[in-house]
């Protein structure tokens, strides 16, 4: 696989991941303390900042999964092992950062509506986010990447 196609693939994956994570962040606003009461511009900015973190977590997980697959283009076809590495790395990073942000650094607080995991107190929506959004991101990237590969062959 050539370098330019690798760059396109990683950029495409990051952009798709960013867009889907942003939508998720906006939908879960009511589950964070005081977010629903903020001005719209402030909510959008806060969600945008969180989304940069989400997309970067996704990229790190993708790159680590690439090591397992020994290919940056592992998303087509996806092996179960590589997919499991991708999801587990992202999930572990997410749980760590959620714990750090809510319990240690007080960066944000869950509202009473947020269901949480017993013992560690991590919100279930961020956990669900890591299971739903990465799978959607991979599928969307697969479809778009097939188009890139087809176009580059012409």
Helices and strands as residue ranges (DSSP letters): H 3-27, G 29-31, H 40-69, H 80-99, I 100-104, H 124-153
